[in-house]
Amino acid sequence: MARFILNVNGAQHDVDVRAEESLLFVLRNCLNLTGTKYGCGEGQCGACTVLIDGRATRSCRVPVSSAEKLKIVTIEGLEQNGKLTSIQAAFMDEDAMQCGYCTSGMIMSATSLLNRMPHPTDEQIVMAMNGNICRCGTYPRILAAIRRAAQAEKEAS
């Protein structure tokens, strides 16, 4: 066991875990941030996506020892003062979820995309979301939600 200090959602957290423990395990089981989901455990489905220093990252593949001193944001850290982000609101407006299991990972990947590229084309959206799997098949609604969020950000600026 080793002690690590993690910056998660703007707060410092001390955790005592094995260095090779996954960030996903620490988020869910030590910090009780259960919005990040365990899917495949191999970084292939996207359910465990978080932002690390602003980039969409599969937390199941990140050893906690590699995450120390980095800025980690989970789905719980997106809303500010009770206000949803444009992508969170767009997912709700477009009914871009069915069972909801993939939703947090989808939102985190879309957030990373829109932070890097505020006005993506459909092709850029598809490329950025590749690797996020929705077993319910709501891909058309997810695409529409990302388009809606990009438009809302454009109108707000």
C-alpha positions in Angstrom: 0.0 0.0 0.0 1.1 3.5 -0.8 -0.3 7.0 -0.2 -1.3 9.1 -3.2 -2.7 12.6 -3.4 -5.2 13.0 -6.2 -6.8 16.2 -7.5 -10.3 15.1 -8.4 -13.1 17.6 -9.3 -11.0 20.4 -7.8 -10.5 18.8 -4.4 -7.4 17.1 -3.0 -7.9 13.4 -1.8 -5.5 11.2 0.1 -5.8 7.6 -0.8 -3.9 4.5 0.5 -3.9 1.9 -2.2 -1.5 -0.3 -4.2 0.4 1.8 -6.8 -1.0 -0.4 -9.7 -4.6 -0.1 -8.6 -6.7 1.5 -11.4 -7.9 5.0 -11.2 -11.4 3.7 -11.8 -11.2 1.5 -8.7 -10.0 4.4 -6.6 -12.7 6.8 -7.9 -15.5 4.3 -7.3 -14.4 2.4 -4.2 -12.3 4.9 -2.3 -13.8 8.3 -3.2 -17.4 7.0 -3.8 -17.6 8.7 -7.2 -19.8 6.1 -8.9 -20.8 8.0 -12.0 -17.7 6.6 -13.7 -18.7 3.1 -14.7 -16.8 -0.2 -15.1 -17.5 -1.6 -18.5 -14.9 -3.9 -20.1 -11.9 -3.2 -17.9 -9.7 -3.0 -21.1 -10.3 0.6 -22.2 -12.4 -0.4 -25.2 -15.9 0.6 -24.2 -15.5 4.1 -22.9 -17.8 3.7 -19.8 -15.0 4.6 -17.5 -14.0 7.8 -19.3 -12.8 10.8 -17.2 -10.9 13.9 -18.1 -7.3 14.0 -17.1 -5.7 17.3 -17.7 -8.7 18.0 -20.0 -8.3 14.9 -22.2 -10.7 12.0 -22.3 -9.0 9.1 -20.7 -10.1 5.5 -19.9 -9.7 5.4 -16.1 -9.7 1.6 -16.0 -6.3 1.6 -17.8 -4.6 4.3 -15.7 -2.7 3.1 -12.6 -3.4 5.5 -9.7 0.4 6.0 -9.4 0.3 7.7 -12.8 -2.6 10.0 -11.9 -1.0 11.8 -9.0 -0.6 15.5 -9.5 -2.8 15.5 -12.6 -6.2 17.3 -12.8 -8.9 14.6 -12.8 -12.6 15.5 -13.6 -15.4 12.9 -13.3 -19.0 13.3 -14.4 -19.8 14.5 -10.9 -17.4 17.4 -11.4 -18.9 18.9 -14.6 -21.9 20.8 -13.2 -21.1 24.0 -11.5 -23.3 25.5 -8.8 -26.2 23.2 -9.8 -26.0 24.1 -13.5 -25.5 21.4 -16.1 -23.0 22.0 -18.8 -24.3 22.4 -22.4 -23.4 18.9 -23.3 -25.2 17.5 -20.2 -28.3 19.5 -21.0 -28.2 18.5 -24.6 -28.0 14.8 -23.7 -31.2 15.3 -21.7 -32.9 17.4 -24.4 -32.1 14.9 -27.1 -32.9 11.8 -25.0 -29.4 10.6 -25.8 -29.5 7.8 -23.3 -31.6 4.7 -22.8 -30.2 2.5 -20.1 -27.8 5.3 -19.1 -24.8 3.0 -18.4 -22.6 4.6 -21.1 -23.8 8.1 -20.7 -21.2 9.5 -18.3 -18.4 8.2 -20.5 -20.1 9.6 -23.6 -20.5 13.0 -21.9 -16.9 13.0 -20.8 -15.6 12.2 -24.3 -17.9 14.8 -25.8 -16.8 17.4 -23.3 -13.2 16.7 -24.2 -14.0 17.0 -27.9 -15.9 20.3 -27.5 -13.1 21.7 -25.4 -10.6 21.0 -28.1 -12.9 21.7 -31.1 -15.9 23.9 -30.3 -17.6 23.4 -33.7 -16.9 19.9 -34.9 -18.2 18.4 -38.1 -20.3 15.2 -37.9 -17.2 13.3 -39.1 -15.1 14.8 -36.3 -17.7 13.9 -33.8 -17.9 10.3 -34.9 -14.1 10.0 -34.9 -13.9 11.5 -31.4 -16.6 9.3 -30.0 -15.2 6.1 -31.6 -14.5 3.7 -28.8 -17.5 4.8 -26.7 -20.0 1.9 -27.0 -23.7 2.3 -26.5 -25.3 -1.2 -26.3 -28.7 0.4 -26.7 -27.8 2.0 -30.0 -28.7 5.6 -29.3 -25.9 6.9 -31.5 -28.1 9.1 -33.7 -29.4 10.9 -30.5 -25.8 11.1 -29.1 -24.7 12.8 -32.3 -27.6 15.2 -32.2 -26.8 16.0 -28.6 -23.2 16.9 -29.4 -24.4 19.0 -32.3 -26.9 20.8 -30.1 -24.3 21.5 -27.4 -21.8 22.9 -30.0 -24.6 25.1 -31.3 -25.5 26.3 -27.8 -21.9 27.1 -27.0 -21.6 29.0 -30.3 -24.8 31.1 -29.5 -23.5 31.8 -26.0 -20.2 33.2 -27.1 
